[in-house]
Amino acid sequence: MIKKTIKKLALAICFVLICEGLYLLIDNPIIFPSPFSVIGIMIADLGQKQFYQITLVSLGRVLFGVFASLLLGILIAFLRFFHQNMSWIDRLILILRSIPNVTLVILFLFWVDGEKSIFFVMFLVLFPIVYQACVDALYTIQKQWSTVFEIYPQPRSYMIKAIYVPMLADTLQSVIVSISSLGFKVGVMAEILSQVRLGIGHSMQIAKLNIDIASLTAWTLWLLVLIFLIEKGIKKGIVTIEKKKEKEYGEG
């Protein structure tokens, strides 16, 4: 564990030194800022109340978008699975996945305010991913267990609760991790284009307008750190839940 930490620290130091070398070589902070300037800005951010407000606002937007996409994606996937005459949903999903994210932001800015446009854009980007993953998994389950289902028919409600939902767990775990990181990327992009008053995207936009590449880089790194922590937290939570289930199963 200690060796692994030392190795990571050494790699980080090497990366910083390489960036500093490039900074000295280019000799233009507008094009390539000093990594020490970026680190200094990030350290200063930690002491500012507004930094936490900005981060929490963006985090709240993303979590809300992820939750809505996950909930409706699962529900509509089950609806489509049990009602074969609703194949038009697949065509709608294909259309949604084909529309560029930037186009969605621009369109929604004509229809709703910036805050709502962020949610709708995130939802329309994340929802198809959840839906498609769940539908594919449901059909795979049906194909693998079709013989058992024919021999031992059960009410639909029982099959959903006792078979489909538990067997979707692995798919949902990977989907949650995937859409959480993607949600931040799409959400920040939407914040930049919609020009909301508070958020990571807004701060990045301000840094861009001020030609403050160091601050822009700092916010980019904070975004990466936030995504890393969220993914780490989700994965750790999943492992904890699985261990708890295994323990309960063993005791039972």
GUTI-278490 format. One record per residue (C-alpha): x, y, z; residue number from 1; chain. Coordinates in steps of 0.1 Angstrom, whole numbers. Last residue first. Example, Ala and Ser with C-alpha at 12.3 -4.5 7.8 and 13.67 -1.06 7.14 Angstrom:
<nodes>
node c1->137; c2->-11; c3->71; k->2; c->A .
node c1->123; c2->-45; c3->78; k->1; c->A .
</nodes>
This chain:
<nodes>
node c1->-299; c2->-170; c3->64; k->252; c->A .
node c1->-266; c2->-159; c3->80; k->251; c->A .
node c1->-248; c2->-165; c3->47; k->250; c->A .
node c1->-274; c2->-146; c3->28; k->249; c->A .
node c1->-273; c2->-117; c3->52; k->248; c->A .
node c1->-235; c2->-116; c3->49; k->247; c->A .
node c1->-236; c2->-118; c3->11; k->246; c->A .
node c1->-262; c2->-90; c3->11; k->245; c->A .
node c1->-240; c2->-68; c3->33; k->244; c->A .
node c1->-210; c2->-75; c3->11; k->243; c->A .
node c1->-229; c2->-65; c3->-19; k->242; c->A .
node c1->-241; c2->-33; c3->-3; k->241; c->A .
node c1->-206; c2->-24; c3->7; k->240; c->A .
node c1->-192; c2->-31; c3->-28; k->239; c->A .
node c1->-219; c2->-9; c3->-43; k->238; c->A .
node c1->-212; c2->19; c3->-18; k->237; c->A .
node c1->-175; c2->17; c3->-26; k->236; c->A .
node c1->-182; c2->19; c3->-63; k->235; c->A .
node c1->-205; c2->49; c3->-58; k->234; c->A .
node c1->-180; c2->67; c3->-36; k->233; c->A .
node c1->-151; c2->61; c3->-61; k->232; c->A .
node c1->-172; c2->73; c3->-90; k->231; c->A .
node c1->-182; c2->104; c3->-70; k->230; c->A .
node c1->-146; c2->111; c3->-59; k->229; c->A .
node c1->-132; c2->107; c3->-94; k->228; c->A .
node c1->-159; c2->130; c3->-109; k->227; c->A .
node c1->-152; c2->156; c3->-82; k->226; c->A .
node c1->-114; c2->154; c3->-88; k->225; c->A .
node c1->-120; c2->157; c3->-126; k->224; c->A .
node c1->-141; c2->188; c3->-120; k->223; c->A .
node c1->-116; c2->203; c3->-97; k->222; c->A .
node c1->-90; c2->197; c3->-124; k->221; c->A .
node c1->-111; c2->216; c3->-149; k->220; c->A .
node c1->-117; c2->243; c3->-124; k->219; c->A .
node c1->-79; c2->247; c3->-119; k->218; c->A .
node c1->-73; c2->247; c3->-157; k->217; c->A .
node c1->-98; c2->275; c3->-161; k->216; c->A .
node c1->-82; c2->294; c3->-132; k->215; c->A .
node c1->-47; c2->290; c3->-149; k->214; c->A .
node c1->-61; c2->299; c3->-183; k->213; c->A .
node c1->-74; c2->333; c3->-171; k->212; c->A .
node c1->-83; c2->349; c3->-204; k->211; c->A .
node c1->-109; c2->369; c3->-185; k->210; c->A .
node c1->-136; c2->356; c3->-207; k->209; c->A .
node c1->-123; c2->320; c3->-203; k->208; c->A .
node c1->-121; c2->323; c3->-165; k->207; c->A .
node c1->-157; c2->336; c3->-165; k->206; c->A .
node c1->-168; c2->307; c3->-186; k->205; c->A .
node c1->-151; c2->282; c3->-162; k->204; c->A .
node c1->-168; c2->298; c3->-133; k->203; c->A .
node c1->-202; c2->295; c3->-151; k->202; c->A .
node c1->-195; c2->259; c3->-159; k->201; c->A .
node c1->-186; c2->252; c3->-122; k->200; c->A .
node c1->-219; c2->266; c3->-111; k->199; c->A .
node c1->-237; c2->299; c3->-104; k->198; c->A .
node c1->-252; c2->326; c3->-126; k->197; c->A .
node c1->-263; c2->303; c3->-155; k->196; c->A .
node c1->-248; c2->310; c3->-189; k->195; c->A .
node c1->-268; c2->284; c3->-208; k->194; c->A .
node c1->-237; c2->274; c3->-228; k->193; c->A .
node c1->-213; c2->271; c3->-199; k->192; c->A .
node c1->-239; c2->254; c3->-176; k->191; c->A .
node c1->-248; c2->230; c3->-204; k->190; c->A .
node c1->-211; c2->220; c3->-207; k->189; c->A .
node c1->-209; c2->216; c3->-170; k->188; c->A .
node c1->-240; c2->194; c3->-170; k->187; c->A .
node c1->-228; c2->173; c3->-199; k->186; c->A .
node c1->-194; c2->165; c3->-183; k->185; c->A .
node c1->-209; c2->161; c3->-148; k->184; c->A .
node c1->-236; c2->138; c3->-161; k->183; c->A .
node c1->-211; c2->117; c3->-180; k->182; c->A .
node c1->-194; c2->109; c3->-147; k->181; c->A .
node c1->-227; c2->99; c3->-131; k->180; c->A .
node c1->-240; c2->83; c3->-162; k->179; c->A .
node c1->-213; c2->57; c3->-163; k->178; c->A .
node c1->-212; c2->49; c3->-126; k->177; c->A .
node c1->-249; c2->45; c3->-125; k->176; c->A .
node c1->-249; c2->24; c3->-156; k->175; c->A .
node c1->-223; c2->0; c3->-142; k->174; c->A .
node c1->-244; c2->-6; c3->-111; k->173; c->A .
node c1->-276; c2->-8; c3->-130; k->172; c->A .
node c1->-264; c2->-36; c3->-152; k->171; c->A .
node c1->-251; c2->-56; c3->-122; k->170; c->A .
node c1->-285; c2->-51; c3->-104; k->169; c->A .
node c1->-307; c2->-61; c3->-133; k->168; c->A .
node c1->-309; c2->-96; c3->-120; k->167; c->A .
node c1->-324; c2->-84; c3->-88; k->166; c->A .
node c1->-350; c2->-63; c3->-107; k->165; c->A .
node c1->-359; c2->-90; c3->-132; k->164; c->A .
node c1->-364; c2->-120; c3->-109; k->163; c->A .
node c1->-381; c2->-114; c3->-76; k->162; c->A .
node c1->-398; c2->-81; c3->-80; k->161; c->A .
node c1->-404; c2->-80; c3->-117; k->160; c->A .
node c1->-413; c2->-117; c3->-118; k->159; c->A .
node c1->-437; c2->-113; c3->-89; k->158; c->A .
node c1->-455; c2->-84; c3->-105; k->157; c->A .
node c1->-458; c2->-103; c3->-138; k->156; c->A .
node c1->-475; c2->-133; c3->-121; k->155; c->A .
node c1->-455; c2->-165; c3->-124; k->154; c->A .
node c1->-451; c2->-192; c3->-150; k->153; c->A .
node c1->-430; c2->-222; c3->-140; k->152; c->A .
node c1->-423; c2->-243; c3->-171; k->151; c->A .
node c1->-425; c2->-214; c3->-195; k->150; c->A .
node c1->-404; c2->-191; c3->-173; k->149; c->A .
node c1->-378; c2->-218; c3->-168; k->148; c->A .
node c1->-375; c2->-223; c3->-205; k->147; c->A .
node c1->-372; c2->-185; c3->-212; k->146; c->A .
node c1->-345; c2->-181; c3->-186; k->145; c->A .
node c1->-316; c2->-170; c3->-208; k->144; c->A .
node c1->-337; c2->-153; c3->-234; k->143; c->A .
node c1->-358; c2->-134; c3->-208; k->142; c->A .
node c1->-326; c2->-123; c3->-190; k->141; c->A .
node c1->-311; c2->-111; c3->-222; k->140; c->A .
node c1->-343; c2->-92; c3->-231; k->139; c->A .
node c1->-342; c2->-75; c3->-197; k->138; c->A .
node c1->-305; c2->-66; c3->-200; k->137; c->A .
node c1->-310; c2->-50; c3->-234; k->136; c->A .
node c1->-340; c2->-30; c3->-221; k->135; c->A .
node c1->-320; c2->-19; c3->-191; k->134; c->A .
node c1->-290; c2->-8; c3->-210; k->133; c->A .
node c1->-311; c2->10; c3->-236; k->132; c->A .
node c1->-331; c2->29; c3->-210; k->131; c->A .
node c1->-302; c2->40; c3->-189; k->130; c->A .
node c1->-283; c2->53; c3->-219; k->129; c->A .
node c1->-314; c2->69; c3->-234; k->128; c->A .
node c1->-320; c2->88; c3->-201; k->127; c->A .
node c1->-285; c2->102; c3->-198; k->126; c->A .
node c1->-285; c2->126; c3->-228; k->125; c->A .
node c1->-321; c2->137; c3->-227; k->124; c->A .
node c1->-319; c2->141; c3->-189; k->123; c->A .
node c1->-288; c2->161; c3->-190; k->122; c->A .
node c1->-302; c2->184; c3->-216; k->121; c->A .
node c1->-335; c2->187; c3->-198; k->120; c->A .
node c1->-318; c2->196; c3->-165; k->119; c->A .
node c1->-295; c2->222; c3->-180; k->118; c->A .
node c1->-324; c2->237; c3->-199; k->117; c->A .
node c1->-343; c2->242; c3->-167; k->116; c->A .
node c1->-316; c2->264; c3->-152; k->115; c->A .
node c1->-310; c2->284; c3->-184; k->114; c->A .
node c1->-346; c2->294; c3->-189; k->113; c->A .
node c1->-370; c2->275; c3->-212; k->112; c->A .
node c1->-379; c2->273; c3->-249; k->111; c->A .
node c1->-352; c2->291; c3->-268; k->110; c->A .
node c1->-325; c2->279; c3->-244; k->109; c->A .
node c1->-339; c2->244; c3->-249; k->108; c->A .
node c1->-329; c2->245; c3->-286; k->107; c->A .
node c1->-294; c2->257; c3->-279; k->106; c->A .
node c1->-287; c2->231; c3->-252; k->105; c->A .
node c1->-301; c2->203; c3->-273; k->104; c->A .
node c1->-279; c2->214; c3->-303; k->103; c->A .
node c1->-248; c2->214; c3->-281; k->102; c->A .
node c1->-256; c2->178; c3->-270; k->101; c->A .
node c1->-256; c2->166; c3->-306; k->100; c->A .
node c1->-288; c2->147; c3->-316; k->99; c->A .
node c1->-282; c2->111; c3->-326; k->98; c->A .
node c1->-289; c2->97; c3->-291; k->97; c->A .
node c1->-323; c2->114; c3->-291; k->96; c->A .
node c1->-332; c2->100; c3->-325; k->95; c->A .
node c1->-323; c2->65; c3->-314; k->94; c->A .
node c1->-344; c2->69; c3->-282; k->93; c->A .
node c1->-374; c2->79; c3->-303; k->92; c->A .
node c1->-369; c2->49; c3->-326; k->91; c->A .
node c1->-368; c2->26; c3->-296; k->90; c->A .
node c1->-399; c2->42; c3->-281; k->89; c->A .
node c1->-418; c2->35; c3->-313; k->88; c->A .
node c1->-415; c2->-2; c3->-303; k->87; c->A .
node c1->-444; c2->3; c3->-279; k->86; c->A .
node c1->-465; c2->-26; c3->-294; k->85; c->A .
node c1->-442; c2->-50; c3->-275; k->84; c->A .
node c1->-456; c2->-40; c3->-241; k->83; c->A .
node c1->-438; c2->-58; c3->-213; k->82; c->A .
node c1->-403; c2->-48; c3->-224; k->81; c->A .
node c1->-413; c2->-12; c3->-233; k->80; c->A .
node c1->-429; c2->-6; c3->-199; k->79; c->A .
node c1->-399; c2->-22; c3->-182; k->78; c->A .
node c1->-376; c2->1; c3->-201; k->77; c->A .
node c1->-399; c2->31; c3->-193; k->76; c->A .
node c1->-396; c2->25; c3->-156; k->75; c->A .
node c1->-358; c2->19; c3->-156; k->74; c->A .
node c1->-351; c2->50; c3->-177; k->73; c->A .
node c1->-376; c2->71; c3->-157; k->72; c->A .
node c1->-358; c2->64; c3->-124; k->71; c->A .
node c1->-323; c2->65; c3->-138; k->70; c->A .
node c1->-328; c2->97; c3->-158; k->69; c->A .
node c1->-345; c2->114; c3->-129; k->68; c->A .
node c1->-317; c2->104; c3->-105; k->67; c->A .
node c1->-289; c2->114; c3->-128; k->66; c->A .
node c1->-305; c2->148; c3->-135; k->65; c->A .
node c1->-310; c2->155; c3->-98; k->64; c->A .
node c1->-274; c2->143; c3->-90; k->63; c->A .
node c1->-260; c2->166; c3->-118; k->62; c->A .
node c1->-279; c2->197; c3->-107; k->61; c->A .
node c1->-270; c2->191; c3->-70; k->60; c->A .
node c1->-233; c2->187; c3->-79; k->59; c->A .
node c1->-233; c2->219; c3->-99; k->58; c->A .
node c1->-248; c2->238; c3->-70; k->57; c->A .
node c1->-226; c2->220; c3->-45; k->56; c->A .
node c1->-194; c2->230; c3->-64; k->55; c->A .
node c1->-204; c2->266; c3->-67; k->54; c->A .
node c1->-214; c2->269; c3->-30; k->53; c->A .
node c1->-181; c2->252; c3->-20; k->52; c->A .
node c1->-160; c2->276; c3->-41; k->51; c->A .
node c1->-181; c2->305; c3->-27; k->50; c->A .
node c1->-169; c2->298; c3->8; k->49; c->A .
node c1->-133; c2->303; c3->-1; k->48; c->A .
node c1->-104; c2->286; c3->17; k->47; c->A .
node c1->-104; c2->255; c3->-6; k->46; c->A .
node c1->-102; c2->278; c3->-36; k->45; c->A .
node c1->-68; c2->292; c3->-24; k->44; c->A .
node c1->-54; c2->256; c3->-26; k->43; c->A .
node c1->-68; c2->253; c3->-62; k->42; c->A .
node c1->-53; c2->286; c3->-72; k->41; c->A .
node c1->-19; c2->277; c3->-59; k->40; c->A .
node c1->-20; c2->244; c3->-77; k->39; c->A .
node c1->-28; c2->262; c3->-109; k->38; c->A .
node c1->1; c2->287; c3->-103; k->37; c->A .
node c1->24; c2->258; c3->-96; k->36; c->A .
node c1->13; c2->241; c3->-128; k->35; c->A .
node c1->25; c2->272; c3->-147; k->34; c->A .
node c1->0; c2->283; c3->-173; k->33; c->A .
node c1->2; c2->273; c3->-210; k->32; c->A .
node c1->-13; c2->297; c3->-236; k->31; c->A .
node c1->-19; c2->327; c3->-215; k->30; c->A .
node c1->11; c2->319; c3->-193; k->29; c->A .
node c1->35; c2->323; c3->-223; k->28; c->A .
node c1->70; c2->311; c3->-218; k->27; c->A .
node c1->66; c2->281; c3->-241; k->26; c->A .
node c1->97; c2->264; c3->-227; k->25; c->A .
node c1->92; c2->275; c3->-191; k->24; c->A .
node c1->56; c2->263; c3->-192; k->23; c->A .
node c1->66; c2->231; c3->-209; k->22; c->A .
node c1->92; c2->225; c3->-181; k->21; c->A .
node c1->66; c2->232; c3->-155; k->20; c->A .
node c1->43; c2->207; c3->-171; k->19; c->A .
node c1->71; c2->181; c3->-170; k->18; c->A .
node c1->77; c2->189; c3->-134; k->17; c->A .
node c1->40; c2->186; c3->-125; k->16; c->A .
node c1->39; c2->152; c3->-143; k->15; c->A .
node c1->70; c2->140; c3->-125; k->14; c->A .
node c1->56; c2->150; c3->-92; k->13; c->A .
node c1->23; c2->132; c3->-99; k->12; c->A .
node c1->42; c2->100; c3->-110; k->11; c->A .
node c1->63; c2->101; c3->-78; k->10; c->A .
node c1->31; c2->105; c3->-57; k->9; c->A .
node c1->15; c2->75; c3->-75; k->8; c->A .
node c1->46; c2->54; c3->-69; k->7; c->A .
node c1->48; c2->65; c3->-32; k->6; c->A .
node c1->11; c2->55; c3->-27; k->5; c->A .
node c1->17; c2->21; c3->-43; k->4; c->A .
node c1->48; c2->15; c3->-22; k->3; c->A .
node c1->28; c2->24; c3->9; k->2; c->A .
node c1->0; c2->0; c3->0; k->1; c->A .
</nodes>
